[in-house]
Amino acid sequence: QVHVVESGGGWVQPGGSLRLSCAASRLIFSLYTIGWHRQAPGKQRELVAFISSTGTTGYENSEKGRFTVSRDNAQNTVYLQMSSLKPEDTAVYYCAVGYEVDNIDYWGQGTQVTVSS
């Protein structure tokens, strides 16, 4: 059974940084596209960033320049480096695994990110 686990969430002040990690096991990790999604209270889940099996990355407009997604296939891990965090970045962040960014096979359980003073 595939296992997807996010980590690295927590509380941070506005302007601060966090690095999220997504580790997956029991699959050929390098073949998959990994997406980071987030869901704020009362809002729909939205795509934040993704990285394809070939290393192509994509970001939603508000995250460009502030978030960086990267992968380490040897560690079966994808990272989301977040900087200049804003209160509106507060959400549960989920890792999604699939062959395409919009064709998701597996979800992690999510990690909470809270940005407040």
Phi and psi in degrees as a GROMACS rama.xvg file:
@    title "Ramachandran Plot"
@    xaxis  label "Phi"
@    yaxis  label "Psi"
@TYPE xy
-69.8431  140.72  VAL-2
-125.75  124.423  HIS-3
-123.4  125.462  VAL-4
-133.507  126.307  VAL-5
-96.5261  153.331  GLU-6
-153.962  167.963  SER-7
102.858  -3.92738  GLY-8
-71.7543  172.576  GLY-9
160.83  -164.428  GLY-10
-102.243  139.887  TRP-11
-148.186  149.284  VAL-12
-77.2448  155.089  GLN-13
-53.1123  137.549  PRO-14
90.4975  -10.1498  GLY-15
-81.5078  -175.898  GLY-16
-132.334  153.703  SER-17
-146.048  151.693  LEU-18
-121.399  120.156  ARG-19
-94.2464  148.38  LEU-20
-123.736  145.942  SER-21
-129.568  114.923  CYS-22
-111.683  135.24  ALA-23
-128.089  145.539  ALA-24
-134.286  162.558  SER-25
65.7171  36.0555  ARG-26
-154.805  165.835  LEU-27
-84.6277  88.3405  ILE-28
-54.9185  -39.0948  PHE-29
-66.0216  -15.7666  SER-30
-85.2505  -11.2301  LEU-31
-101.901  149.701  TYR-32
-86.6056  135.015  THR-33
-114.868  126.048  ILE-34
-114.249  146.093  GLY-35
-106.66  125.86  TRP-36
-120.868  161.218  HIS-37
-142.53  154.022  ARG-38
-137.354  116.837  GLN-39
-90.2814  157.394  ALA-40
-55.2562  128.862  PRO-41
77.0032  5.53517  GLY-42
-121.477  162.998  LYS-43
-76.583  154.148  GLN-44
-67.6729  138.791  ARG-45
-133.899  149.813  GLU-46
-74.4  134.987  LEU-47
-104.535  -48.1709  VAL-48
-163.271  160.79  ALA-49
-149  162.235  PHE-50
-138.481  129.465  ILE-51
-84.0459  176.044  SER-52
-63.9174  -25.24  SER-53
-94.0637  0.111163  THR-54
95.1818  0.86533  GLY-55
-66.8368  134.518  THR-56
-117.078  156.662  THR-57
-147.438  148.6  GLY-58
-137.997  148.05  TYR-59
-71.4906  154.879  GLU-60
-55.539  -43.5868  ASN-61
-70.1175  -14.714  SER-62
-99.1209  -11.88  GLU-63
-59.8866  130.501  LYS-64
87.4086  -18.5101  GLY-65
-105.681  -32.2963  ARG-66
-111.818  144.278  PHE-67
-134.143  125.992  THR-68
-105.191  139.548  VAL-69
-147.307  165.88  SER-70
-138.63  150.871  ARG-71
-127.927  96.2621  ASP-72
-66.3365  -28.7572  ASN-73
-64.6952  -28.8719  ALA-74
-101.44  2.6432  GLN-75
52.1963  43.9568  ASN-76
-137.152  140.769  THR-77
-117.862  143.533  VAL-78
-117.973  149.465  TYR-79
-126.159  105.28  LEU-80
-87.6932  120.827  GLN-81
-117.441  128.524  MET-82
-130.386  169.819  SER-83
48.4934  46.027  SER-84
-66.2795  145.505  LEU-85
-119.654  157.288  LYS-86
-55.5848  -32.3723  PRO-87
-72.0435  -6.2635  GLU-88
-82.4984  -6.47541  ASP-89
-61.9942  125.074  THR-90
-178.624  171.277  ALA-91
-89.3863  127.989  VAL-92
-102.692  129.57  TYR-93
-118.015  146.029  TYR-94
-101.196  133.311  CYS-95
-123.816  134.566  ALA-96
-119.847  128.229  VAL-97
-166.851  172.337  GLY-98
-75.0169  -24.561  TYR-99
-130.99  157.405  GLU-100
-64.5337  -29.0574  VAL-101
-105.922  16.3375  ASP-102
-130.944  82.1019  ASN-103
-92.0064  131.59  ILE-104
-99.5538  -33.595  ASP-105
-139.99  143.465  TYR-106
-119.966  148.283  TRP-107
-85.3466  179.875  GLY-108
-87.0854  -12.3488  GLN-109
96.4725  154.4  GLY-110
-136.826  135.177  THR-111
-80.8377  132.149  GLN-112
-119.557  124.492  VAL-113
-123.149  124.403  THR-114
-116.731  110.6  VAL-115
-159.622  159.886  SER-116
